[in-house]
Amino acid sequence: MDAFWEYERALMANDLVALDRLFAPGPDTVRGDAGGILIGHDTISAFRNGRGGAPKRAVLEVIVRHIDDDNAVVIAVTSPATGGRGQQTQVWNRSAGTWVVTTAHVSSPAPAIGAATWRVVGTPLVAGATSGALVGRSVAVKDLFEVEGFAVGAGVPAFLAEQSPALGMAAAVSALLDAGASVTGIAQTDEFAYSIAGKNVHYGTPPNPAVSGAIPGGSSSGPASAVASGQVDIGLGTDTGGSIRVPASYNGLWGLRPTHGAVSRSGLLPLAPSFDTVGWLTRDAATLAAAAATSLDSAAQSSVGAGLAIAPALSALLTDEVREVFAAAVDGLARDAVSPAALPPDAVSPAALPLDIVEVDLGDLDELFEAFRMAQASEAWASWGSWVAAHPGALGDDIAGRFAFASTITEQQALDAAAAWDDARAKLDALLGDRVLVLPSASSVAPSTTASAAEIDVVRAGTLRLTCIAGITGRPGLSVPALWVRRPTSATPVPVGLGLVGPRFSDLALIGLGEQLAGRIAALR
């Protein structure tokens, strides 16, 4: 009991040294909560370092169950300062006269609104039509879309404070409501959507339910977290440089960036209109297709063949573990070694899906990214430069830094960037034709919330060189939850998306192809 109360005092004081000492050393120590399971003393220690302290609470009752002279289970009933009741269960072991925790599980009362994920919620916030393909489905709307009666905040409190309630619905929101879906709430976004990390200095970092202690990816971070945690069925988001595909990859979700211009952006706050798209996040392909169909013109949709392309040079952008699982998936698909009997019942057989995979050279990837970066930054400054300049200190350092760079771009540099972007688009169109480019959705799995700014920048640089291909070409980009990295520090595999970039206006067919490839890859494991 002395050791238990020492731990409790250290927890409330955020005494990281004492907490590390009171948890058993080595790779077998386990800690679990609603966010997932952490394995290994060092992994648990890193989690504590990144969370900024545990929520304040009081211990109401302690129950001890004796296992033997050197092992015991301790159950504590807790009263969080925010209300409700919680519970903490620990297995303690005495080694060399010292008691340490070997296994712990924490249960906390769920907040009515997780402020890092949601800005406002309702039951529902806006009810949908009583008939349609999405009746019974719920939606998290990224805080960039107009929702009648609510101001748009764009992830920036100072901006939100100046806004009036919207007088109407954004077109993409109306489309979902007309199909029977209901809006559960308005979900958080990175500031002005100018990020793919999912961290917001004002509201916090939404949890990543797929990877405990990791960032969710942004800027559609709130919708992604809400979908991955099962709070809603559909996340309505935007993708300018990867803001749907990256959180889909990090959270093990389906995420579609449709053909540029195929979905109305009416009622949407812009970032870089030449690249901005409206898209969706879901837990399964069928829901994604149904959500996308509400806004896409079915008459304009085209089919997609089984001609695939891979770009070996992209592998240099990937972490070792992502490179390994992606190469294994491509090799397995190329071998065409699966019999129809081995596939799931709803998957397409190898005979019906002849795989035609070619290697392509995308050219200088740095030049490709630079054309995108300069054009996007120029448009971002045109969209928000005046507001940012008039509100110093309103943005976090990382986003402020991007706008500061954008402010330095001259008119001639902007024209040169636009010309380079047009040239790159023409070359990529000629190279890819009707083929579907296959690549990882992100250069790494979800980084830890404790990752340094430098580490995040490295991941961001690699990932944007992957995601900018769809942005430059205006082609649809899909992230499929088909690749999984196994780690000794995680009880479950860590997701990374299989990315598909298809011909323009093949959005719905691309989802079907993604489902077929996911079935093939699952059968190959």
C-alpha positions in Angstrom: 0.0 0.0 0.0 2.9 2.3 0.6 4.0 1.7 -3.0 0.5 2.3 -4.3 0.1 5.6 -2.6 3.6 6.7 -3.7 2.5 6.0 -7.2 -0.7 7.9 -6.8 1.1 11.0 -5.4 3.6 10.8 -8.3 0.8 10.5 -10.8 -1.0 13.7 -9.5 2.3 15.6 -9.4 3.4 14.3 -12.8 6.6 13.1 -11.3 7.9 11.2 -14.3 11.0 9.9 -12.6 9.0 8.3 -9.8 6.5 6.9 -12.2 9.2 5.3 -14.3 10.7 3.8 -11.2 7.4 2.4 -10.0 6.6 0.6 -13.3 8.5 -2.6 -13.9 11.4 -2.3 -16.3 11.7 -4.3 -19.5 9.6 -5.1 -22.6 6.8 -7.0 -21.0 5.2 -4.3 -18.8 1.7 -3.4 -20.1 -0.6 -0.4 -19.7 -4.1 -0.2 -21.3 -6.9 2.3 -21.5 -9.7 3.2 -23.9 -7.1 4.5 -26.3 -5.4 1.1 -26.6 -2.6 -1.0 -25.2 1.1 0.1 -24.6 3.7 -2.6 -24.3 7.1 -2.1 -22.7 8.4 0.2 -20.0 10.0 2.6 -22.5 6.9 2.9 -24.6 4.8 3.6 -21.5 7.3 6.2 -20.3 7.2 8.0 -23.7 3.4 8.1 -23.5 3.6 9.8 -20.1 6.1 12.3 -21.3 3.9 13.3 -24.1 0.5 13.7 -22.3 1.4 16.6 -20.0 0.1 15.0 -16.8 -2.8 12.8 -15.8 -6.3 14.3 -15.2 -6.8 15.3 -11.5 -8.7 12.9 -9.4 -9.3 11.5 -5.9 -9.1 7.9 -4.8 -12.4 6.8 -3.2 -11.7 3.2 -2.4 -8.8 0.7 -2.7 -9.3 -3.0 -2.9 -6.4 -5.5 -2.7 -6.5 -9.1 -3.7 -3.6 -11.3 -2.6 -2.0 -13.6 -5.2 1.1 -14.7 -3.3 3.6 -13.1 -1.1 5.2 -11.2 -4.0 2.2 -10.5 -6.2 -1.1 -8.6 -5.7 -3.9 -7.0 -7.6 -4.9 -3.5 -6.6 -8.2 -2.0 -7.8 -8.8 1.7 -7.1 -12.2 3.5 -7.6 -11.5 7.1 -8.6 -13.4 10.3 -8.7 -12.2 12.6 -11.5 -12.3 16.3 -10.9 -14.5 16.6 -14.0 -17.1 14.3 -12.5 -18.2 10.7 -12.8 -16.4 7.6 -11.6 -13.3 5.9 -12.8 -11.4 2.7 -12.1 -7.8 1.7 -12.1 -6.6 -2.0 -11.9 -2.9 -2.8 -11.3 -0.9 -6.0 -10.9 2.0 -5.3 -8.5 5.1 -7.5 -8.2 7.8 -7.4 -5.5 11.3 -8.0 -6.7 14.4 -7.6 -4.5 12.1 -6.0 -1.9 10.7 -3.3 -4.2 7.1 -3.2 -5.4 6.5 -2.3 -9.1 3.5 -2.3 -11.5 3.7 -5.0 -14.2 0.2 -4.5 -15.7 -2.2 -1.6 -15.5 -5.6 -0.8 -16.9 -7.3 2.6 -16.5 -11.0 3.2 -17.0 -12.2 6.8 -17.1 -15.7 8.2 -17.6 -16.1 9.4 -21.2 -16.6 13.1 -21.5 -19.8 14.3 -23.1 -17.7 16.1 -25.6 -14.0 15.3 -26.3 -12.9 18.9 -26.9 -9.8 17.7 -28.9 -12.1 15.9 -31.3 -15.3 17.9 -31.3 -16.2 21.7 -31.3 -19.9 21.1 -30.8 -22.2 18.1 -30.9 -25.9 17.3 -30.7 -28.2 14.4 -30.6 -28.1 14.9 -33.5 -26.9 18.4 -34.2 -28.8 18.4 -37.5 -31.3 15.6 -38.5 -31.2 14.1 -41.9 -34.0 13.2 -44.3 -36.3 10.3 -43.3 -35.5 8.3 -46.4 -32.4 7.8 -48.5 -29.3 5.6 -48.9 -27.7 6.9 -45.7 -30.7 6.8 -43.2 -29.3 5.8 -39.8 -25.8 7.0 -40.6 -24.1 9.7 -38.6 -21.6 12.4 -39.8 -18.8 14.4 -38.3 -18.3 17.6 -40.2 -14.9 19.2 -40.4 -14.9 22.7 -39.0 -14.5 24.3 -42.5 -18.0 23.6 -43.8 -21.0 25.9 -43.2 -23.6 24.2 -41.0 -26.7 26.4 -40.7 -26.9 28.2 -37.4 -23.3 27.6 -36.4 -20.2 29.7 -37.1 -17.2 28.2 -39.0 -14.1 28.2 -36.8 -11.4 26.7 -39.0 -9.5 25.4 -35.9 -8.6 29.0 -34.9 -10.4 30.4 -31.8 -9.6 34.0 -32.7 -11.1 33.5 -36.1 -14.2 31.7 -34.7 -14.8 34.7 -32.3 -15.2 37.0 -35.3 -17.7 34.8 -37.2 -21.5 34.9 -37.4 -23.6 31.8 -37.6 -23.9 30.4 -41.1 -27.1 31.2 -42.9 -27.2 27.9 -44.9 -25.6 24.5 -45.4 -22.5 23.7 -47.4 -23.4 21.8 -50.5 -21.6 18.6 -49.4 -23.3 18.7 -46.0 -26.7 19.1 -47.7 -26.0 16.2 -49.9 -25.4 13.9 -46.9 -28.5 15.2 -45.1 -30.7 14.7 -48.2 -29.5 11.1 -48.3 -30.7 10.5 -44.8 -27.5 10.9 -42.8 -27.6 13.1 -39.6 -24.9 15.4 -38.5 -23.7 14.5 -35.0 -21.4 17.5 -34.7 -18.7 19.8 -36.0 -15.3 18.2 -35.6 -11.9 19.9 -35.1 -9.4 20.7 -37.7 -5.8 21.8 -37.8 -5.6 25.6 -38.1 -6.9 26.7 -41.5 -6.3 23.1 -42.6 -2.7 24.0 -43.3 -1.2 20.8 -41.8 -1.2 17.0 -42.1 -0.2 16.3 -38.5 -3.5 16.5 -36.6 -2.2 18.6 -33.7 -3.9 21.8 -32.7 -2.3 24.1 -30.1 -5.7 25.5 -29.1 -7.9 22.5 -28.8 -5.4 19.6 -28.3 -4.6 16.5 -30.3 -7.6 14.2 -31.1 -6.9 10.6 -30.1 -5.8 8.0 -32.6 -7.9 4.9 -31.7 -5.8 2.7 -34.0 -2.4 3.6 -32.5 -2.3 4.4 -28.8 -0.2 7.5 -28.1 0.1 8.5 -31.7 -1.1 11.6 -33.6 -4.3 11.1 -35.8 -3.0 13.0 -38.8 -4.6 16.1 -40.2 -6.0 18.4 -41.1 -9.2 16.3 -41.1 -8.1 15.1 -37.6 -11.4 15.5 -35.7 -13.6 13.7 -38.3 -11.0 10.9 -38.6 -10.8 10.4 -34.8 -14.6 10.4 -34.5 -14.9 7.8 -37.3 -12.1 5.6 -36.0 -13.5 5.6 -32.5 -16.9 4.6 -33.7 -18.6 7.8 -32.6 -19.9 8.4 -36.2 -20.0 6.5 -39.5 -18.8 9.2 -41.9 -16.3 12.0 -41.6 -16.8 14.9 -44.0 -13.4 16.4 -44.6 -11.2 18.2 -47.1 -8.0 17.2 -48.8 -5.6 19.8 -50.2 -2.2 18.1 -49.7 -3.3 14.8 -48.1 -5.6 15.9 -45.3 -8.0 13.0 -45.8 -5.6 10.3 -47.0 -3.0 10.8 -44.2 -5.5 10.6 -41.3 -7.1 7.6 -43.1 -3.7 6.0 -43.3 -2.8 6.7 -39.6 -6.2 5.5 -38.3 -6.8 2.5 -40.5 -9.7 4.1 -42.3 -11.0 4.4 -45.9 -10.5 7.9 -47.2 -11.2 9.4 -50.6 -9.9 12.6 -52.1 -12.2 12.8 -55.2 -11.3 14.2 -58.7 -10.6 17.9 -58.3 -13.7 19.8 -59.0 -16.0 16.8 -59.0 -17.7 17.8 -55.7 -19.0 21.3 -55.0 -17.0 23.4 -52.7 -19.9 25.8 -52.0 -20.0 26.7 -48.4 -16.4 25.6 -47.7 -13.6 27.8 -46.4 -10.8 27.6 -48.9 -7.1 27.0 -48.4 -5.7 26.6 -51.9 -8.6 26.4 -54.3 -6.5 24.9 -57.2 -6.0 21.8 -54.9 -8.9 21.9 -52.4 -11.2 18.9 -52.6 -14.2 17.7 -50.5 -13.9 14.0 -49.4 -15.0 11.4 -46.9 -13.6 9.0 -44.2 -15.3 5.8 -43.2 -14.5 2.4 -41.6 -15.6 0.4 -44.7 -15.7 0.7 -48.5 -19.5 0.4 -48.9 -20.1 3.4 -46.6 -17.5 5.4 -48.4 -19.0 4.6 -51.8 -22.5 5.5 -50.5 -21.3 8.8 -49.0 -19.3 9.8 -52.1 -22.3 9.0 -54.4 -24.3 11.7 -52.6 -22.1 14.4 -54.1 -20.6 12.9 -57.3 -22.3 13.1 -60.6 -23.0 9.5 -61.6 -23.2 10.3 -65.3 -19.6 11.7 -65.2 -18.2 8.7 -63.5 -16.0 6.3 -65.5 -14.7 2.8 -65.0 -11.2 1.8 -64.1 -9.2 -1.1 -65.4 -6.7 -3.3 -63.6 -3.7 -1.6 -65.1 -1.5 -0.6 -62.2 1.7 1.4 -62.0 4.3 1.6 -59.3 7.2 4.1 -59.0 10.2 2.4 -57.4 11.8 5.8 -56.7 9.1 6.5 -54.1 10.5 3.8 -51.8 13.3 6.2 -50.8 10.7 8.4 -49.1 9.4 5.6 -46.9 10.5 4.4 -43.4 12.0 0.9 -43.4 8.9 -0.7 -41.9 6.5 0.9 -44.4 8.9 0.1 -47.3 8.9 -3.5 -46.2 5.1 -4.1 -45.9 4.4 -2.2 -49.2 7.0 -4.2 -51.1 5.6 -7.4 -49.7 2.1 -6.4 -50.8 3.2 -5.5 -54.3 5.3 -8.6 -54.7 2.3 -10.7 -53.6 0.0 -9.1 -56.0 2.5 -9.5 -58.8 3.0 -13.2 -58.2 -0.7 -13.8 -58.9 -0.4 -16.8 -56.6 -3.8 -16.9 -54.9 -6.5 -19.4 -56.0 -10.1 -18.1 -56.1 -10.9 -20.5 -53.3 -8.5 -18.7 -51.0 -10.2 -15.3 -51.4 -13.0 -13.9 -49.3 -16.5 -14.7 -50.8 -17.0 -11.0 -51.9 -13.6 -10.6 -53.4 -12.8 -10.7 -57.1 -10.9 -13.8 -58.2 -7.5 -13.5 -59.9 -9.1 -14.5 -63.2 -11.5 -11.6 -63.0 -8.8 -9.2 -61.9 -5.8 -9.7 -64.2 -3.0 -7.8 -62.7 -1.0 -5.7 -65.1 1.7 -3.9 -63.1 4.3 -1.7 -64.7 7.1 0.4 -63.2 7.1 4.1 -64.0 9.6 7.0 -63.5 7.8 10.0 -62.0 10.8 12.2 -62.6 12.4 14.5 -60.0 10.2 14.1 -56.9 11.7 17.2 -55.3 10.8 19.3 -58.3 7.3 17.8 -58.3 6.8 18.6 -54.6 8.3 22.1 -55.0 5.8 22.9 -57.7 3.0 21.9 -55.5 4.4 23.5 -52.3 4.9 26.9 -54.0 1.6 27.0 -55.7 -0.3 25.9 -52.6 1.5 28.4 -50.4 0.8 31.2 -52.8 -2.9 30.4 -52.8 -3.0 29.9 -49.0 -1.6 33.4 -48.6 -4.1 34.8 -51.0 -6.9 33.1 -49.0 -5.8 34.0 -45.5 -2.8 36.3 -45.6 -4.6 39.5 -44.7 -6.3 37.9 -41.7 -3.1 36.2 -40.5 -1.2 39.5 -40.8 -3.9 41.3 -38.8 -3.8 38.7 -36.0 -0.2 38.2 -34.9 0.1 35.4 -32.3 -3.3 33.8 -33.2 -1.7 30.7 -34.8 0.6 28.0 -33.5 4.3 28.2 -34.4 4.2 25.5 -37.2 1.2 27.0 -39.0 2.4 30.5 -38.5 5.7 29.5 -40.0 4.0 28.2 -43.1 2.1 31.4 -43.6 5.3 33.4 -43.0 6.9 31.5 -45.8 3.9 31.9 -48.0 4.0 35.7 -47.5 7.5 35.8 -49.1 6.4 34.4 -52.4 6.5 37.1 -55.1 4.0 37.4 -57.9 6.6 36.1 -60.4 7.4 33.1 -58.2 3.7 32.3 -58.0 3.4 32.5 -61.8 6.5 30.3 -62.2 5.1 27.8 -59.7 1.8 27.6 -61.6 3.6 27.0 -64.8 5.7 24.3 -63.2 2.6 22.7 -61.8 0.9 22.7 -65.2 4.0 21.2 -66.8 4.2 18.5 -64.1 0.5 17.7 -64.6 0.8 17.2 -68.3 3.9 15.0 -67.9 2.2 12.8 -65.2 -1.0 12.5 -67.3 1.1 11.3 -70.3 3.0 8.9 -68.1 0.1 7.3 -66.2 -2.6 7.4 -68.8 -5.5 5.2 -67.6 -3.4 3.3 -65.1 -3.8 3.4 -61.4 -0.7 4.5 -59.5 -0.2 2.3 -56.4 1.8 3.8 -53.5 1.7 4.0 -49.7 -0.7 6.7 -48.5 1.9 8.1 -46.1 5.7 7.7 -45.7 5.4 6.3 -42.2 2.9 5.0 -39.7 1.4 7.5 -37.3 4.2 9.3 -35.4 4.0 9.5 -31.6 2.5 12.5 -29.9 5.9 12.9 -28.3 7.7 13.1 -31.6 9.8 16.3 -32.0 9.0 19.0 -34.5 12.1 17.9 -36.4 10.8 14.3 -36.6 7.3 15.5 -37.7 8.9 17.7 -40.4 10.9 14.7 -41.8 7.7 12.6 -42.0 5.7 15.5 -43.4 8.3 16.1 -46.2 8.2 12.4 -47.3 4.5 12.1 -47.1 3.7 15.2 -49.0 5.9 14.0 -51.9 3.6 11.0 -52.1 0.3 12.8 -51.6 1.0 15.8 -53.9 0.8 13.5 -57.0 -3.0 13.5 -56.8 -3.1 17.2 -56.0 -0.9 18.1 -59.0 -2.9 15.9 -61.5 -6.3 16.6 -60.0 -6.8 12.8 -60.0 -8.8 11.0 -57.3 -6.7 9.6 -54.4 -7.9 6.8 -52.2 -6.4 5.4 -49.0 -7.2 1.7 -48.4 -6.6 0.2 -44.9 -4.7 -2.8 -46.4 -1.2 -2.6 -45.0 -0.2 -3.4 -41.4 3.1 -3.1 -39.5 3.8 -5.4 -36.6 5.8 -4.0 -33.7 7.0 -5.6 -30.5 5.8 -2.5 -28.6 2.2 -2.8 -29.9 -0.4 -5.5 -29.1 -2.1 -5.0 -32.4 -0.7 -4.2 -35.9 -0.2 -0.6 -36.8 -2.0 0.6 -40.0 -0.6 2.4 -43.0 -2.8 3.0 -46.1 -2.4 1.5 -49.5 -2.7 4.5 -51.8 -4.4 4.5 -55.2 -4.3 7.4 -57.6 -6.7 6.8 -60.5 -7.8 8.5 -63.7 -10.0 11.6 -63.3 -13.6 10.8 -62.6 -13.0 7.2 -61.7 -13.8 7.9 -58.0 -16.4 5.3 -57.4 -14.7 2.6 -59.5 -11.4 3.4 -57.6 -13.2 2.4 -54.3 -14.2 -0.9 -55.9 -10.7 -1.6 -57.1 -9.4 -0.7 -53.6 -11.7 -3.2 -52.1 -10.6 -5.9 -54.5 -6.9 -5.3 -53.9 -7.5 -5.2 -50.1 -9.1 -8.6 -50.3 -6.2 -10.0 -52.4 -3.6 -8.6 -50.0 -5.5 -10.0 -46.9 -5.5 -13.4 -48.6 -1.8 -13.2 -49.3 -0.8 -12.7 -45.6 
